[in-house]
């Protein structure tokens, strides 16, 4: 345990003040013991995995930050009828697991290649990309219920998955969950062909039709290339990757609200709702790639000749990036300006995707 650990060193955005206490747990027993130790004395608890979906206040976190670092996965069963049942430890690196699924010819999550963070975080947010969500392959999630002080397992149905949402997320407040994920069980098909390709950009790159399958290894390579081109694969030498990935979710609106937008606004059917493109809204509201702040965080001054502390990615307007000296308040200032601009232009409210800890838009 280390006191005053800088959270900026533990998150992909590289901002955030110190943690009062910092604990690393490498096993289920250590995870539960650390949670109970904090809860027994009423100390605030923040759960940290890969740090890729957190924005922590400059003041830091006045409590225990628990880094879940459990590793490995176990194959419960593998047969041609049911496929592979694989139980993954919560702290295991997500992309490492995805890579293993491709190498082992387990199909279903290859389109989620390159997403940073830990496996235990994926069901909380119902992580998704390129037409795939973890909800499509998760069989169950084993958790520690902090209110009942007991292990509890949830089936896929009980997790109430939605767009970037779940029951686990709904029961989390300020980064402190009721249910702490211990393991995630995936049910994957056997074979070297991917799940049906649903995303047009990916289908074009693979030269297949929408709904058709591709070789899983080729699809993984294509996804990694697409993500890298958008600054969505971590690279210490590229400031565009110092972000939380997409900072805003794609808005889900009623058909009537969608009808008020210009004819060329992207629209995607989503049950009784219509999914919009947050990137399109941001760009049409006047925020270009590389848009950033200089001076105080409240100023809206951008000079292309001087690198800002925080800015929209130069590759993708959905990401807000730390250009090297940003504070949390700089990141939030960009987000607030973007939200206000989209609201003013289109009457659409953007919702942040990362967890905001000790801060708000």
Steps between C-alpha positions, in 0.01 A plus 500: 500500500629843406376834634439797273533306174448736205194389303640675194755216485225236501263627230532518121397867509793569739309748717370483856631581846629267772328205663493505879570125495596274211465122517588242235311168520619207288255231614132468582579466870710819494229688310231406752728571799584848368134582437398384847784695662376823340132429559549402863630849583265683265778619271413600140607236248596545135549190284774525239569260216695620200412864569375551145150620589563733794517877537610578857489847654819703538446481877537124483305238696465520877473129564627161383576441134497125436693383195362164391791306352377138500623317190423199282205308362363146527324295234200336668392310192568487127297299250354540154140524624523758779829666403754619757408611851787716625521665845730805506640671809383859540850652488607319185586734213204506262689512171729220614192284552358597160832407339484161671146439371619553145803272546283229660232527228231624739273736310293794621712783643759556225334829394578632850875481442718785617266633768713591803413401854424193706252222430305569819411847375346378174160384634456815710497725194384229259808585297442501127651596165456424130153352546595270789428520874622277782133439589485274195750252648486537880333206674539619859692735727620404849511793743553601861179659631617770742156546656447130573872429560475192283592363158217531248482378140281665236384344174499694176130577536538622857774744396241704303739600225425809294695735276820566703301408807427220746357437844861506627546853368162616631598392852835684489530847654804723441711201396398298807293193403266291712610194304874457441573269207717199587476290183317510167381187319485515120323252271677500163446305179776277365656587166746727325227708337377814672152585615299664218650836405248775579703820457519648150851647532636167623317304230649721230850452638455122505330495157195315632130582500320615813384191690769274357791350695873549460810327629525601868871576486455719192208676669707562814779652291250719315341622825841579652593697188173694504531577871864608462405737218252662740746519791308230688791261562734598784837630378738679742641698209165630375321763711177426311477175694514669842122495539209292627415398145162636398411768756132510400250226424295516182168665597187284506200715407138463393413485129339844538825648636701334225269650239600852605861444389636574152432233239865393486523431875584130553216304658496138616188308610520391866168346604253780569788750498736640238875499559683811380868556429659707777803565278280642222316726746827624650655578162185668365485713814835648397751296701776372276768241559770653718268762652657596833546748781777738590540706815255437781267201472196727468633676193388406153817601318673279249807590299599232249861616527526429873428153640219510758508307829180315415328458165274286291708232334656599169372167367149470647271764648345259752821481705620774737874473543768609745765670286759478777423745779124479537315492829162337549335840487649558154343177375165591651514852354529355149214260571277779632563719195422210265182411690382860499574539130309186398208595725491849352523379140275193509321488835666163571661427838826304491571251780855424614614140460779487763433490874547845656640472850478806726418722203217574257424673171 
